[in-house]
């Protein structure tokens, strides 16, 4: 079921682009909701769990910081696609290999802690993947790449998180979870900051964030 949901999230995001073409405003709201949900699950579920299973809190903190730095490096190649923004232009003559590799690494890392966590994390990642798939599909369809390349990219991208679930190393569960916490903290906070234009109060965005937080709180 975990594998199916993770793949379905990417498929759903792509189908929404092909048949509905959601507006940028709707995508921003989906991003705000998913960012708040992912941040809440990370703080309320993953953080307490990872500190409970070990007495060496310093090592856990170091791995979290490494995760934040790692995600920062990946984003320099992915152009911000993990949080819903692809700041790049292409003439379609050269496939964005670095974008592909960094996004696949990110998607793979998302799947790692699912094996050792509850359904809240799974749902948070599924919700996070839908707007990302929308943005990614929109970007690829606007380029001159063939449909074969576009859907091959989306297919492999959809398989990365299930692969992370499959290849999870139980021996290093604490270290891996702490590392991914850092990744999630970086992504979710960037999503929330970037989804606000000119730092003005946006009621719709505020409601989306509040719903994401409340969804996590009510499932404790």
C-alpha positions in Angstrom: 0.0 0.0 0.0 2.9 2.4 0.8 4.3 1.9 -2.7 1.0 2.4 -4.4 0.2 5.6 -2.6 3.6 7.1 -3.3 3.4 6.3 -7.0 -0.2 7.4 -7.2 0.7 10.8 -5.8 3.0 11.5 -8.7 0.5 10.1 -11.2 -2.3 12.3 -9.7 -0.2 15.4 -9.9 0.6 14.7 -13.6 -3.0 14.0 -14.5 -4.2 17.2 -12.8 -1.9 19.1 -15.2 -3.0 17.2 -18.3 -6.8 17.4 -17.7 -7.5 20.3 -15.2 -4.4 22.6 -15.4 -4.7 24.0 -11.9 -3.9 27.7 -11.5 -0.7 29.0 -9.8 -2.8 30.2 -6.9 -4.2 26.7 -6.3 -0.7 25.2 -6.5 0.6 27.7 -4.0 -2.2 26.8 -1.6 -1.5 23.1 -2.1 2.2 23.8 -1.4 1.4 25.8 1.8 -0.9 23.0 3.0 1.7 20.3 2.2 4.5 22.3 3.8 2.6 22.9 7.0 1.5 19.2 7.1 5.1 18.0 6.5 6.5 20.4 9.1 3.9 19.4 11.7 4.5 15.7 11.2 8.3 16.2 11.5 8.0 18.2 14.7 5.2 16.2 16.4 6.1 12.7 15.3 9.6 12.3 13.8 11.6 14.5 16.2 10.2 13.0 19.5 10.6 9.5 18.1 14.2 9.9 17.1 15.3 11.5 20.4 13.4 8.8 22.4 15.3 5.9 20.9 18.8 7.2 21.7 20.6 8.8 24.6 23.1 10.6 22.4 21.1 13.7 21.5 24.2 15.5 20.1 24.7 13.0 17.4 21.0 13.2 16.4 21.3 17.0 16.2 24.4 16.7 14.0 22.6 14.4 11.6 19.7 16.8 11.5 22.0 19.7 10.6 23.7 17.5 7.9 20.3 16.8 6.5 19.6 20.5 6.2 23.0 21.1 4.5 22.5 18.2 2.2 19.1 19.5 1.0 20.6 22.9 0.4 23.2 21.3 -1.9 20.6 19.3 -3.7 18.5 22.4 -4.3 21.4 24.1 -6.0 21.0 21.5 -8.7 17.2 20.9 -8.7 16.5 24.7 -8.9 14.0 24.5 -6.1 11.7 21.8 -7.6 11.3 20.1 -4.2 9.4 23.1 -2.8 7.4 23.8 -5.9 9.7 26.2 -7.9 11.8 25.4 -10.9 13.9 28.5 -11.6 15.4 27.5 -14.9 14.9 27.9 -18.6 15.5 25.3 -21.3 15.5 25.3 -25.1 14.8 21.5 -25.0 18.1 20.7 -26.6 19.7 19.3 -23.5 17.9 17.2 -20.9 18.3 18.7 -17.3 20.3 15.8 -16.0 21.3 17.5 -12.7 17.6 18.4 -12.1 16.7 14.7 -12.7 19.4 13.3 -10.4 18.8 15.7 -7.5 15.1 15.2 -7.6 15.4 11.5 -7.7 17.9 11.6 -4.7 15.4 13.7 -2.8 12.5 11.5 -3.6 14.6 8.4 -2.6 15.4 10.0 0.7 11.8 10.8 1.4 11.0 7.1 1.3 13.7 6.0 3.8 11.9 6.9 7.1 8.5 5.6 6.0 9.5 2.0 6.7 10.0 2.9 10.4 7.2 5.5 10.9 3.4 5.8 11.2 0.9 6.6 8.5 1.1 10.3 9.3 4.5 10.6 7.6 3.3 8.5 4.6 0.3 10.8 4.1 2.5 13.9 4.6 4.9 12.8 1.9 2.0 11.8 -0.4 0.4 15.2 0.0 3.8 16.9 -0.6 4.4 15.0 -3.8 1.1 16.0 -5.5 1.9 19.8 -5.9 5.6 18.9 -6.7 4.4 16.6 -9.5 2.1 19.4 -10.8 5.0 21.9 -11.0 7.4 19.3 -12.5 4.9 18.1 -15.1 4.0 21.7 -16.1 7.7 22.5 -16.5 8.5 19.4 -18.6 5.4 19.9 -20.8 6.4 23.5 -21.6 9.8 22.4 -22.9 10.6 20.9 -26.3 11.3 17.4 -24.8 9.4 14.6 -26.4 6.4 13.1 -24.5 8.5 9.9 -24.2 11.2 11.7 -22.3 8.7 13.6 -20.1 6.8 10.5 -19.0 9.9 8.4 -18.6 11.2 11.1 -16.2 7.9 11.1 -14.3 7.8 7.3 -14.2 11.3 7.0 -12.7 10.7 9.9 -10.3 7.6 8.1 -9.1 9.6 5.0 -8.3 12.3 6.7 -6.2 10.4 7.0 -2.9 9.1 3.4 -3.0 12.7 2.4 -3.7 13.7 4.3 -0.6 11.1 2.3 1.5 12.4 -0.9 0.0 16.1 -0.3 0.7 15.8 1.1 4.2 18.6 0.0 6.5 17.2 -0.9 9.9 20.6 -0.9 11.5 21.0 2.8 10.9 17.3 3.8 11.5 18.1 6.6 14.0 20.8 8.2 11.9 18.8 8.0 8.7 15.6 9.4 10.3 17.6 12.3 11.8 19.1 13.0 8.5 15.7 13.1 6.8 14.3 15.3 9.5 16.8 17.9 8.5 15.8 17.5 4.9 12.1 17.9 5.8 12.7 20.9 8.0 14.5 22.7 5.2 11.9 21.9 2.6 8.8 22.6 4.7 10.1 26.0 6.0 11.2 27.1 2.5 7.7 26.2 1.2 6.0 28.3 3.8 8.3 31.3 3.3 8.3 31.2 -0.5 4.5 30.8 -0.8 4.0 34.3 0.5 4.4 37.1 -1.9 6.1 40.3 -0.6 5.6 38.9 3.0 2.0 40.1 3.0 -0.7 38.4 5.1 -2.7 36.0 2.9 -5.9 34.6 4.4 -6.2 31.7 2.0 -2.6 30.7 2.7 -3.0 31.1 6.4 -6.1 28.8 6.3 -4.2 26.2 4.2 -1.3 26.2 6.8 -3.7 26.0 9.7 -5.5 23.0 8.1 -2.1 21.3 7.6 -1.2 21.8 11.3 -4.6 20.8 12.6 -4.6 17.6 10.5 -1.5 16.5 12.3 -2.6 17.6 15.8 -5.9 15.8 15.6 -4.1 12.5 14.6 -1.8 12.4 17.6 
